[in-house]
């Protein structure tokens, strides 16, 4: 396909974060657009938090922007700018993708949890009936906890440096999925089938380990949502103890797949015109 990209008729997508330099989505999506011969592009944009209201008014006014991927610290702020939302976004009050509707308003979704679950399943990891330690009850962690419970986890032990935040999340998830036992506890994987790091701890070599690796046993699976480094200190510790490990990249790959369908990048519902 020799479609010229970036013409005046291009579909424009935005990646919003502050800072945005670490964002992987623009490169990944622009490569997809190139491969598929689509006249589309994704632009990384950033704004200071105090300028968000002005920024979002501009994004909304720019009528050829079809969709926005959102990262820290704007997931909650953008969610509240949307006229409607998928349950995945509504239950965590957080959006990582929004698309423009026919009337110009925004529709929110959140692919953190669904990308994570799809990545685990593709890796051959079972969730239904499993006991899971999840460290981290923040933005991504909230999405993960709901989706793990939805996927049939028997028990979730939720650990977070902010016990109040973890407690509130546990109550909400238990209400939505009463079959899943969920409680706040220590970052100790004892008695669990799976241990998940849903925090940024491990991105830097100087970071401490996010959970007590001395309690890992070879029958456990260790999962990290961090993409870089590909093998975090936690994953290395798990591998050295004979555990199965799952790195962060599959979660991102499956999020991109879900977002591509969400944005209808090939305009399948309207032809390719």
N, C-alpha and C positions, 0 to 999 in steps of 0.2 A: 504493500500500500504506500502510495506516495502523496498522501494528503498533506498539504502544507499546514503546519501547526502555528498557532498564535496569530491567526488572521483577525480581521475586525469582527468576524462572525464567531470567534472562539467561545466555547463554554469556559468560564473562569471559575476556579475553585480557590479557596483561601485556607491556609493553615495559620491559625492564630495561637500564639503563645507569648509569654514574656519571661525570660528571653526566648527567642525562637531558633537560635543557632543550632541547637541540639536536635531539632525536629527531623525525623526520618521520612515523614509522610510526603513532603513535596518531591523528593527524589524518587520515592517508590511510585507515586502516582504519575509523575511525568514520564517515567520509564514505561508504565502501562499504556499511557496515551500514545507514546511513540510506537510501541509494539503493535497496538491496535489501529494505528493510523487515524487517530481521532484529533480533530481540530479543537484541542482542549489544553489547558495548562493549570497548574496549581502554583500559587504564589505564597511564599512565606511572609507573613506580616506580624508586626509586633506593635504594641502601644503600652504606654505607662498606665498602671491601674487608675490613676486619677483622670486619665483621658478616655476611659473605656466608653462612657456614655456618648461622647462625640464620635468616637471610632465606630461604634455599632450603628449609630444613626447614618454614618457614611456608607457602611457596608450594606445596610438595608436600602439606601437610596441608589446604590450602584446596581441597576436592574439586571445587568448581565452576569452577576455573581450567582451561580446556581446552588453552591453549597459551601459550608465551612467546617473544617475539622478544628476542634478546640482542645487545647491542652492547658496545663497549669499557667496562671491561676484563674482562668476564666470559665471553667466548666459550669459552675453554679450560676454565675452572672448571665451567661448566654442562655442557659435553660430558662431562666425567668423572663427572657425576651421572646420566648416562643409561644405561639397561639395554641399549639397542641403538641402532644408527645406520646411516644411509645411507652408502655408500662415500665420497660427496663430503665428508661430515663426518669420517668415520673416517681418511681419508688425511691430513687436515690437523689432526686432533685438536682440532677447533674447531666449535662449533655457533652458528648465528645464529638458529635456530628449533628449538623442541622442542614436541612435542605429548604429551598424556597418553594412555597406552595403556589398554586395558580393565582391566588389573590394577592400574592406578594408577602404574605406572612410566613413565619418560620415554623418548621416541624422538627422536633428534637428526638434523637435516639442516643443510645449509649452502647458502644460495642466492646467496652472493657471486659465485662464478664463473659459475654457470648464468645468473643475471640479467645479468651482464656480456656473456656470449656471445650470449644472446638479443637483447640490446639492439644489439650490433654487427650481427648478422644482419638485424635489422629496419631498421637504417640502411643496408643494402646493402653492408656491408663484408665482404670475403672473408677467411677465416682459413686455410683449407686451402692448403698450399703456400707460405705467406707467411713471411718473415723478420721477427721482431718484437723490438724493444727493450722490455723491461719494467723500469721503475724502481720498486723497492719489493718486498721479499720478506717483508714482515710478514704479519699476519693475512689481510687481503683479498688481498694479493699472492700468498700461497701458493695460495689457492683459484683465482685467475686463472691462474697458471702451469700448474696441473694441467689446467684446463679448456681453455686455449689448446692445450696439447699433445694433449689428447683430441680437440679439434676439427680436428686435422690440421696445426697450424703446423709448418713445415719446420725452423725454427730459432728459438730464444729466447735473446736476450742479456739476462742478468739482472744488474741493477745495484742495489746497496744500500750504504748507509753502513756496514752491518755485513757485511763480506765473508764472514765465517764463516757467518752465517745464510743468505746467498745461496748459498754453496757447498753447505751441507747440503740446502737446498731443491732445488738443481739435481740433486744425486745422486738424491734421492727421485723427482723427476719423470722423470728419465731412466730410472730402473728401472721405473717404471710404464708409461712410453710410450717405448720404445727407438727408435722411428722418428723422434722429434723430437730434433734436435741442440740441446742446452741447455748453455750455458756462462756463467760469471760474467765480466763485463766492465765497461767504463766506461759512463757515462750518455751515450753518443754514438750517435746514430741512423744514422751513416754505413753505407750498404749495406743498410739495413733498409727494409721496405715499410711498417711501422707502428711508432709510438712511443707507449708507454702510460705514464702516470703513475699508479701504484698506491700513492702515498704521500699524506699530508695536506699536503704542501708545495704552497702555492698558495691555501690557504684565507684567508690574510691578505695584505693588500696589500704588507706589508713582506717577505714570503717571497722567497727567491731562486728562480730558475727550476730545476725539478727535473732538467733535462737540457740538453745543449748545443744550443740552437736554431739556432746559426749553421750547423750541419751538416744542417738540414732542407732538403729539396728538394721541389718542387711535386708529385712523384709519390708522396709519402708521405701516410699518414693519421696524424693526431695525436689521441690519445684521453686524456681525463682522467676519473678516477672521482669527482672532487670535484663536489658538487652546487651549492654556493654558494661563490663567485659562479658563475653559470651559464656565463659565459665567463671562465675563469681567464687569467692572464697567459700560460700555456703555450699555451692554445687560440688566444688572440689572436695570439701570435707565429707559430703555425702558419698561421692564416688569412692573415696578412700576407705569408707566404712562398708562398702559393698552395696549401697543403695542404688536403686534406679533413679536417674535424674532427668529433669525436664527444664531446659533453658527458656529464656524469655522470648526468643525470636518467633517461635510458632504462634504465640499470642498475637504478635503484631501482624504476622502474615495473614492470619485468619480475620483479624480486624479489618485489614485492607480489603480482603475479599468481601466481607459484609458491607463495608462502606461503599465499595464499588457498585454493589447491587442497590444499596440505599440511594445513592446519587443517580442511579440509572445512567452511568457514564456513556453507554452506547445508545441511549435514548430508545431502548427497545419498546417502550410503551407509546412512542410517538413516531416510530421509524427512525432513520438516521439523518433526517433533514435538519 
